[in-house]
């Protein structure tokens, strides 16, 4: 299907329109329609929209329209709260930039080798995507220069402020030209967003995109419990729904780790994602959950920012969120792309005031159900049905070794003798590649690949 010109600004280059068509962008989402015209005109924009609304493409398309490819200076900087979100944005920008050549996009985040980053900065990138702490470090070392910056983007600005990056953002802006375009995107709209907007933006267009009425409704269910019964109730719910992918939210890193250990002791397919993990561990957790090598991911709100799961059937609030807007952001991870979703919240009497705050915020009565009515015919110790359908093969070689997904697929369907249907998602990072393989074929694939080369290398392999 070709793109109808009325859906995207006709000022975009024909090659960009063709690329959008190839990527499946048949029309603009509400956030894109509301912000892209102003972004293309060079105006500052302050926008509120939930995760998954298409805002990365909104500012990405606008930024690409402003980049002078022949000038190898940093012209756009995108700040975001987490490494996962930075990586996701960089990947989407590269997809959007396929219509042109020689655009350099660099991700600069903490938890990664600064030596490799310094090498990449010898020739300045056109785009830099990163977290505030590491961006500050490069600015202090003068390895990153913002003298020619045209556009500054703050994505998930509310989370950056929650994480204490207010001063860091102000410090970074001190290095940037005053005559720049500033775009601010936020999933929620606390007072601090307006305050920072007033400081760093010039007469911004203010946009609020509310969920559309015709969007797939998320079934929201609340269960009253106690601290002692909350874990058994969660297990009972997981057994009842049997989700292919389930995201379970905790309020703190400690609670997240404790819940992970408890579910793991029940032999469930579970991983944890929180701020105490290093970058390599976070990459592995994220990859395994996204490629269906893990069915349950226990996470904190901050760690889960930037995770983009296309088909997430169930979200569970193991603890009630402190803020109603955070609750909305949590449950918005399910029910996407026209697919039905369900959000379950476990609430103790001590948390009831938070549930009432959510009810007041939504201006609707919450649906409360009795835990006794949950069908749990399998029993609490039978977790066989919650095993993952895939396993992840880890390969110690990635983009730096010029390894491409096609090389991996060729080796698996050739020397290893696997059928294409037995191979899932292939994720290539700078130094590692991760491949999802059906569980019953994973060991066979490992043994076969260990006996030969992948492309031109003998590589170390393991199953995570």
HUUR-V702413 format. One record per residue. N is the residue number from 1. D_CENTER is the distance of its C-alpha to the mean C-alpha in Angstrom with 1 decimal. Layout:
# HUUR-V702413
n->N d_center->D_CENTER
n->N d_center->D_CENTER
This chain:
# HUUR-V702413
n->1 d_center->27.9
n->2 d_center->28.4
n->3 d_center->26.8
n->4 d_center->29.2
n->5 d_center->29.9
n->6 d_center->30.0
n->7 d_center->26.3
n->8 d_center->25.2
n->9 d_center->27.3
n->10 d_center->30.2
n->11 d_center->30.1
n->12 d_center->27.2
n->13 d_center->28.6
n->14 d_center->29.6
n->15 d_center->27.6
n->16 d_center->24.4
n->17 d_center->25.3
n->18 d_center->26.1
n->19 d_center->22.7
n->20 d_center->20.9
n->21 d_center->23.2
n->22 d_center->22.4
n->23 d_center->18.7
n->24 d_center->19.5
n->25 d_center->19.4
n->26 d_center->22.7
n->27 d_center->22.4
n->28 d_center->20.5
n->29 d_center->18.4
n->30 d_center->19.9
n->31 d_center->17.8
n->32 d_center->18.6
n->33 d_center->22.2
n->34 d_center->22.6
n->35 d_center->21.2
n->36 d_center->21.7
n->37 d_center->25.5
n->38 d_center->25.6
n->39 d_center->23.1
n->40 d_center->25.4
n->41 d_center->28.4
n->42 d_center->27.1
n->43 d_center->26.8
n->44 d_center->24.6
n->45 d_center->22.2
n->46 d_center->20.8
n->47 d_center->18.5
n->48 d_center->17.1
n->49 d_center->14.8
n->50 d_center->12.3
n->51 d_center->8.6
n->52 d_center->9.0
n->53 d_center->12.3
n->54 d_center->12.3
n->55 d_center->12.6
n->56 d_center->11.1
n->57 d_center->14.0
n->58 d_center->16.2
n->59 d_center->16.4
n->60 d_center->15.8
n->61 d_center->18.9
n->62 d_center->20.7
n->63 d_center->20.2
n->64 d_center->21.4
n->65 d_center->24.4
n->66 d_center->25.4
n->67 d_center->25.1
n->68 d_center->28.4
n->69 d_center->27.7
n->70 d_center->31.1
n->71 d_center->30.4
n->72 d_center->28.6
n->73 d_center->27.6
n->74 d_center->24.3
n->75 d_center->24.1
n->76 d_center->20.5
n->77 d_center->18.4
n->78 d_center->14.8
n->79 d_center->14.2
n->80 d_center->11.0
n->81 d_center->10.9
n->82 d_center->8.9
n->83 d_center->9.1
n->84 d_center->5.7
n->85 d_center->4.8
n->86 d_center->8.3
n->87 d_center->8.2
n->88 d_center->5.9
n->89 d_center->8.4
n->90 d_center->11.2
n->91 d_center->10.9
n->92 d_center->11.1
n->93 d_center->13.9
n->94 d_center->15.7
n->95 d_center->15.8
n->96 d_center->17.1
n->97 d_center->19.5
n->98 d_center->21.1
n->99 d_center->24.1
n->100 d_center->25.4
n->101 d_center->26.1
n->102 d_center->26.0
n->103 d_center->23.0
n->104 d_center->21.6
n->105 d_center->17.9
n->106 d_center->17.4
n->107 d_center->14.6
n->108 d_center->16.2
n->109 d_center->14.7
n->110 d_center->16.6
n->111 d_center->17.0
n->112 d_center->17.8
n->113 d_center->21.4
n->114 d_center->22.8
n->115 d_center->25.5
n->116 d_center->23.4
n->117 d_center->21.9
n->118 d_center->25.5
n->119 d_center->26.6
n->120 d_center->24.0
n->121 d_center->25.0
n->122 d_center->28.7
n->123 d_center->28.1
n->124 d_center->26.0
n->125 d_center->22.8
n->126 d_center->22.6
n->127 d_center->19.0
n->128 d_center->17.5
n->129 d_center->13.8
n->130 d_center->13.7
n->131 d_center->13.9
n->132 d_center->17.2
n->133 d_center->19.0
n->134 d_center->19.0
n->135 d_center->19.7
n->136 d_center->22.6
n->137 d_center->23.9
n->138 d_center->24.2
n->139 d_center->25.8
n->140 d_center->28.3
n->141 d_center->29.1
n->142 d_center->29.5
n->143 d_center->27.4
n->144 d_center->25.2
n->145 d_center->27.3
n->146 d_center->26.3
n->147 d_center->29.8
n->148 d_center->28.9
n->149 d_center->25.6
n->150 d_center->25.6
n->151 d_center->22.3
n->152 d_center->20.2
n->153 d_center->16.8
n->154 d_center->15.3
n->155 d_center->11.8
n->156 d_center->11.0
n->157 d_center->14.6
n->158 d_center->15.4
n->159 d_center->13.2
n->160 d_center->14.7
n->161 d_center->18.0
n->162 d_center->17.5
n->163 d_center->16.9
n->164 d_center->20.1
n->165 d_center->19.2
n->166 d_center->21.8
n->167 d_center->24.4
n->168 d_center->22.2
n->169 d_center->21.1
n->170 d_center->24.8
n->171 d_center->25.8
n->172 d_center->23.5
n->173 d_center->24.9
n->174 d_center->28.4
n->175 d_center->27.9
n->176 d_center->26.9
n->177 d_center->29.6
n->178 d_center->30.5
n->179 d_center->30.8
n->180 d_center->27.2
n->181 d_center->24.9
n->182 d_center->22.3
n->183 d_center->19.4
n->184 d_center->17.7
n->185 d_center->14.8
n->186 d_center->14.2
n->187 d_center->13.1
n->188 d_center->16.4
n->189 d_center->19.7
n->190 d_center->21.6
n->191 d_center->24.7
n->192 d_center->23.2
n->193 d_center->21.2
n->194 d_center->24.5
n->195 d_center->26.1
n->196 d_center->23.9
n->197 d_center->24.0
n->198 d_center->27.8
n->199 d_center->27.9
n->200 d_center->25.8
n->201 d_center->26.1
n->202 d_center->29.2
n->203 d_center->29.9
n->204 d_center->26.3
n->205 d_center->25.9
n->206 d_center->24.4
n->207 d_center->22.3
n->208 d_center->21.1
n->209 d_center->19.6
n->210 d_center->20.3
n->211 d_center->19.3
n->212 d_center->21.9
n->213 d_center->24.6
n->214 d_center->24.4
n->215 d_center->20.8
n->216 d_center->20.7
n->217 d_center->21.7
n->218 d_center->19.8
n->219 d_center->22.5
n->220 d_center->22.5
n->221 d_center->24.8
n->222 d_center->26.0
n->223 d_center->28.1
n->224 d_center->30.3
n->225 d_center->30.7
n->226 d_center->31.8
n->227 d_center->30.2
n->228 d_center->32.4
n->229 d_center->31.5
n->230 d_center->27.8
n->231 d_center->26.9
n->232 d_center->29.4
n->233 d_center->28.2
n->234 d_center->24.6
n->235 d_center->25.9
n->236 d_center->28.2
n->237 d_center->25.4
n->238 d_center->23.3
n->239 d_center->26.6
n->240 d_center->27.3
n->241 d_center->24.1
n->242 d_center->23.5
n->243 d_center->19.9
n->244 d_center->18.4
n->245 d_center->15.0
n->246 d_center->15.0
n->247 d_center->12.8
n->248 d_center->15.3
n->249 d_center->14.9
n->250 d_center->17.4
n->251 d_center->18.4
n->252 d_center->19.2
n->253 d_center->18.4
n->254 d_center->22.0
n->255 d_center->21.6
n->256 d_center->18.4
n->257 d_center->20.3
n->258 d_center->23.5
n->259 d_center->21.9
n->260 d_center->20.4
n->261 d_center->23.9
n->262 d_center->25.6
n->263 d_center->23.7
n->264 d_center->24.0
n->265 d_center->27.7
n->266 d_center->27.9
n->267 d_center->26.8
n->268 d_center->23.7
n->269 d_center->20.8
n->270 d_center->18.4
n->271 d_center->16.2
n->272 d_center->15.1
n->273 d_center->12.3
n->274 d_center->13.6
n->275 d_center->14.7
n->276 d_center->17.8
n->277 d_center->16.2
n->278 d_center->16.7
n->279 d_center->14.3
n->280 d_center->15.8
n->281 d_center->15.5
n->282 d_center->11.9
n->283 d_center->11.4
n->284 d_center->13.8
n->285 d_center->12.4
n->286 d_center->9.0
n->287 d_center->11.1
n->288 d_center->13.7
n->289 d_center->11.8
n->290 d_center->10.2
n->291 d_center->13.7
n->292 d_center->15.6
n->293 d_center->17.3
n->294 d_center->16.5
n->295 d_center->16.9
n->296 d_center->16.2
n->297 d_center->13.4
n->298 d_center->14.8
n->299 d_center->12.5
n->300 d_center->13.2
n->301 d_center->11.7
n->302 d_center->10.9
n->303 d_center->9.3
n->304 d_center->7.0
n->305 d_center->5.8
n->306 d_center->2.5
n->307 d_center->2.3
n->308 d_center->4.1
n->309 d_center->7.5
n->310 d_center->10.4
n->311 d_center->13.2
n->312 d_center->12.8
n->313 d_center->16.5
n->314 d_center->16.7
n->315 d_center->15.2
n->316 d_center->17.7
n->317 d_center->18.4
n->318 d_center->20.5
n->319 d_center->21.5
n->320 d_center->21.7
n->321 d_center->19.4
n->322 d_center->21.6
n->323 d_center->20.7
n->324 d_center->20.8
n->325 d_center->18.1
n->326 d_center->15.7
n->327 d_center->17.0
n->328 d_center->16.3
n->329 d_center->12.6
n->330 d_center->12.5
n->331 d_center->14.5
n->332 d_center->12.7
n->333 d_center->10.1
n->334 d_center->13.2
n->335 d_center->15.8
n->336 d_center->13.9
n->337 d_center->15.6
n->338 d_center->19.0
n->339 d_center->18.5
n->340 d_center->19.9
n->341 d_center->18.1
n->342 d_center->19.4
n->343 d_center->18.7
n->344 d_center->21.1
n->345 d_center->22.0
n->346 d_center->24.5
n->347 d_center->26.7
n->348 d_center->29.6
n->349 d_center->32.5
n->350 d_center->31.4
n->351 d_center->28.1
n->352 d_center->29.9
n->353 d_center->30.0
n->354 d_center->26.2
n->355 d_center->26.4
n->356 d_center->29.2
n->357 d_center->27.1
n->358 d_center->24.4
n->359 d_center->27.4
n->360 d_center->28.8
n->361 d_center->25.6
n->362 d_center->25.2
n->363 d_center->29.0
n->364 d_center->29.3
n->365 d_center->30.6
n->366 d_center->28.3
n->367 d_center->29.0
n->368 d_center->30.4
n->369 d_center->31.2
n->370 d_center->33.4
n->371 d_center->32.0
n->372 d_center->35.3
n->373 d_center->34.5
n->374 d_center->31.6
n->375 d_center->32.8
n->376 d_center->32.4
n->377 d_center->34.9
n->378 d_center->33.4
n->379 d_center->34.0
n->380 d_center->31.9
n->381 d_center->32.4
n->382 d_center->31.8
n->383 d_center->28.2
n->384 d_center->28.9
n->385 d_center->27.2
n->386 d_center->23.9
n->387 d_center->23.9
n->388 d_center->21.1
n->389 d_center->22.3
n->390 d_center->20.9
n->391 d_center->21.1
n->392 d_center->19.4
n->393 d_center->21.7
n->394 d_center->21.0
n->395 d_center->22.8
n->396 d_center->23.7
n->397 d_center->23.4
n->398 d_center->20.8
n->399 d_center->20.7
n->400 d_center->23.3
n->401 d_center->25.7
n->402 d_center->25.2
n->403 d_center->24.0
n->404 d_center->22.5
n->405 d_center->21.0
n->406 d_center->24.4
n->407 d_center->26.3
n->408 d_center->24.6
n->409 d_center->25.1
n->410 d_center->28.7
n->411 d_center->29.5
n->412 d_center->28.2
n->413 d_center->30.1
n->414 d_center->33.1
n->415 d_center->34.2
n->416 d_center->32.2
n->417 d_center->33.4
n->418 d_center->30.3
n->419 d_center->29.9
n->420 d_center->26.9
n->421 d_center->26.0
n->422 d_center->25.6
n->423 d_center->22.9
n->424 d_center->19.2
n->425 d_center->16.1
n->426 d_center->16.9
n->427 d_center->14.3
n->428 d_center->16.2
n->429 d_center->15.6
n->430 d_center->18.3
n->431 d_center->20.4
n->432 d_center->19.2
n->433 d_center->18.6
n->434 d_center->17.4
n->435 d_center->19.0
n->436 d_center->18.8
n->437 d_center->22.5
n->438 d_center->24.2
n->439 d_center->25.5
n->440 d_center->29.1
n->441 d_center->28.9
n->442 d_center->26.8
n->443 d_center->29.8
n->444 d_center->31.8
n->445 d_center->29.2
n->446 d_center->29.0
n->447 d_center->32.8
n->448 d_center->33.3
n->449 d_center->30.9
n->450 d_center->32.4
n->451 d_center->35.7
n->452 d_center->34.9
n->453 d_center->32.9
n->454 d_center->29.6
n->455 d_center->30.4
n->456 d_center->32.8
n->457 d_center->31.6
n->458 d_center->32.4
n->459 d_center->29.1
n->460 d_center->28.3
n->461 d_center->26.5
n->462 d_center->25.5
n->463 d_center->23.9
n->464 d_center->21.3
